[in-house]
Amino acid sequence: MSNTMAVTDANFATEIEGASGLAVVDFWAEWCGPCRMVGPIVDQLATEYAGKAKVTKLDVDANQQTAMKYGVRSIPTILFFKDGKLVDTVIGFAPKPALEQKFKLHSAN
């Protein structure tokens, strides 16, 4: 059971840009090998940070508008938003400790 939710071009403004606190978006695609490697890590962090961070996934193949808006050119890309503002980016595969450090940093204040 995943604690992540899917976001789309249609609901991104409401779910992410309108969110208070920390919102994390994993930009991914089904065919992307590194995305399949980072996905379970993002799911684990979503569980560990339940109540502290909203963790979402956006399929770039189906939602190209949002990917273009934020300049996502390679995947996986994980964007961190604080109160609707982009505050951090991780591009490519990152191990759990590296992602966890970002979650800690941005959920702390």
Residue pairs with C-beta under 8 A, 6 or more apart in sequence:
2 43
2 46
3 43
3 46
3 47
3 50
3 55
4 26
4 42
4 43
4 46
4 55
4 56
4 57
5 15
5 54
5 55
5 56
5 57
6 56
6 57
6 58
6 59
7 15
7 16
7 25
7 56
7 57
7 58
7 63
7 66
8 58
8 62
8 63
8 66
9 63
9 64
9 65
9 66
12 58
12 63
12 66
15 23
15 54
15 56
16 23
16 25
16 54
16 56
16 81
16 84
17 81
17 84
18 84
19 54
19 81
19 83
19 84
20 83
20 84
21 52
21 53
21 54
21 82
21 83
21 107
22 49
22 52
22 53
22 54
22 80
22 81
22 82
22 103
22 106
22 107
23 53
23 54
23 55
23 56
23 80
23 81
23 82
23 84
24 42
24 45
24 46
24 53
24 54
24 55
24 56
24 78
24 79
24 80
24 81
24 103
25 56
25 57
25 58
25 78
25 79
25 81
26 35
26 38
26 39
26 42
26 55
26 56
26 57
26 58
26 76
26 78
27 58
27 60
27 67
27 70
27 72
27 75
27 76
27 77
27 78
27 79
28 35
28 38
28 39
28 57
28 58
28 59
28 60
28 75
28 76
29 35
29 59
29 60
29 61
29 75
30 59
30 61
32 75
32 76
34 75
34 76
34 92
34 93
35 75
35 76
37 93
38 76
38 78
38 93
38 94
38 99
39 57
39 76
41 94
41 95
41 96
41 99
42 55
42 57
42 78
42 99
44 96
45 53
45 55
45 96
45 99
45 100
45 103
46 53
46 55
48 100
48 103
49 55
49 103
49 107
52 103
52 107
53 103
53 106
53 107
58 66
58 67
60 67
60 72
60 75
70 79
70 86
72 79
74 91
74 92
76 91
76 92
76 93
77 89
77 90
77 91
77 92
78 89
78 90
78 94
78 99
78 102
79 86
79 88
79 89
80 86
80 87
80 88
80 89
80 90
80 102
80 106
81 87
82 106
87 106
88 102
88 105
88 106
90 98
90 99
90 102
